[in-house]
Amino acid sequence: MNFEQLVGEQLKTMDKLLYLQSEIERCQTIKNELDELQDIAKVRSIQEEITQKKIELSHIQKMFEEQTEEVIRSYEKQKFETVS
């Protein structure tokens, strides 16, 4: 091969290198975006779990209040019957 052919081959190789570098960067960007989306999905999943737990907590608090009221009524009834 003469000088011009070698330089021509080297330019083709350089084009391939530049193309591959840009493709790697593009793929890395996509990977990073996918990683962020997975984190978003995790955040959404955790947020849904938190919301569900808050609903459950609210139900349990209401049940506890009702039980407390029932205990008070029972105590007062027992106290009234003991005094009578």
C-alpha positions as CSV (number, residue, x, y, z in Angstrom):
1,M,0.0,0.0,0.0
2,N,1.2,3.5,-0.8
3,F,1.0,6.5,1.5
4,E,-2.4,7.8,0.2
5,Q,-4.0,4.4,0.6
6,L,-2.7,4.1,4.2
7,V,-4.0,7.5,5.0
8,G,-7.3,6.7,3.4
9,E,-7.6,3.5,5.5
10,Q,-6.6,5.4,8.6
11,L,-9.4,8.0,7.9
12,K,-11.9,5.2,7.5
13,T,-10.8,3.8,10.8
14,M,-11.0,7.2,12.4
15,D,-14.6,7.6,11.1
16,K,-15.5,4.2,12.6
17,L,-13.9,5.2,16.0
18,L,-15.8,8.5,16.1
19,Y,-19.0,6.7,15.1
20,L,-18.5,4.1,17.9
21,Q,-17.7,6.7,20.4
22,S,-20.8,8.6,19.6
23,E,-22.9,5.4,19.8
24,I,-21.4,4.6,23.1
25,E,-22.2,8.0,24.4
26,R,-25.8,7.7,23.1
27,C,-26.2,4.3,24.7
28,Q,-24.8,5.6,28.0
29,T,-27.3,8.4,27.9
30,I,-30.1,6.0,27.3
31,K,-28.9,3.7,30.0
32,N,-28.8,6.7,32.5
33,E,-32.3,7.7,31.5
34,L,-33.5,4.1,32.0
35,D,-31.8,4.0,35.4
36,E,-33.6,7.2,36.3
37,L,-36.9,5.8,35.1
38,Q,-36.4,2.7,37.3
39,D,-35.7,5.0,40.2
40,I,-38.9,6.9,39.4
41,A,-40.8,3.6,39.2
42,K,-39.3,2.7,42.6
43,V,-40.3,6.1,44.0
44,R,-43.9,5.7,42.7
45,S,-44.0,2.2,44.1
46,I,-42.9,3.4,47.5
47,Q,-45.3,6.4,47.3
48,E,-48.2,4.0,46.6
49,E,-47.1,1.9,49.5
50,I,-47.0,4.9,51.8
51,T,-50.4,6.0,50.6
52,Q,-51.8,2.5,51.3
53,K,-50.2,2.5,54.8
54,K,-51.7,5.9,55.6
55,I,-55.1,4.6,54.6
56,E,-54.6,1.5,56.8
57,L,-53.4,3.7,59.6
58,S,-56.5,5.9,59.4
59,H,-58.7,2.8,59.6
60,I,-56.8,1.5,62.6
61,Q,-57.0,4.9,64.3
62,K,-60.7,5.0,63.8
63,M,-61.1,1.5,65.1
64,F,-59.0,2.4,68.1
65,E,-61.1,5.4,68.8
66,E,-64.3,3.3,68.6
67,Q,-62.8,0.7,70.9
68,T,-61.8,3.4,73.3
69,E,-65.3,4.8,73.3
70,E,-66.7,1.3,73.9
71,V,-64.3,0.8,76.8
72,I,-65.4,4.1,78.4
73,R,-69.1,3.2,77.9
74,S,-68.5,-0.2,79.4
75,Y,-66.6,1.2,82.4
76,E,-69.3,3.8,83.0
77,K,-72.0,1.1,82.8
78,Q,-70.1,-1.2,85.1
79,K,-69.5,1.7,87.5
80,F,-73.2,2.7,87.4
81,E,-74.3,-0.9,88.1
82,T,-71.9,-1.2,91.0
83,V,-73.2,2.0,92.6
84,S,-76.8,1.1,92.1
